[in-house]
């Protein structure tokens, strides 16, 4: 079976649109989600669901959010669950936003 050039063009266009929409939805940022393993003055290390540890840098421009409220880096603790939206610069990640998970007290769901 041979594909027609119009079928190939249509398939390529659809793939391009889907990938473009995904990139736009994420604002061109990398997303790191997992559990905090270490916090320093300028970075946080995250153990992701696949077991890898990723370090993300932050500065005074980084937004910290916990639930629906503004937070600070002091709210990030080892063991916290986070989702980080980060820009890639060279070989490092720089956090634009750190969303800190809000957990319910133990025994409550």
C-alpha positions, 0 to 999 in steps of 0.5 A: 500500500502506497500513501498519497502525497496528500495523506502524508501532508495531512498527517504531517500537518495534524502532528504539527498542530498537535505538538504546537498546541501542547507546547503552547499549553505549557508555555514552552516551559519544562514541568517538574513534579515530585517530592522535595528531597533538598532545599537550599538558598537558591535551588530545590531538588525534586525526586520525580515519579520515575525516581530521577532527582532534578535540581531547579534554581530559583530567585526573587522573581520566582512565584511560590504558591500553596493552595490558592495563596501566595507562599515563600521558599520557606513553605517548601520543605523536604517531603513537600509535593511540588509542581514546578514550571521552569525555563531551561537555560543552557543545562539548568532549569530556572523556576518561574513558578513553584506550586506547593501541594496542600496535604490534608491531615493524616487519616482524613481524605 
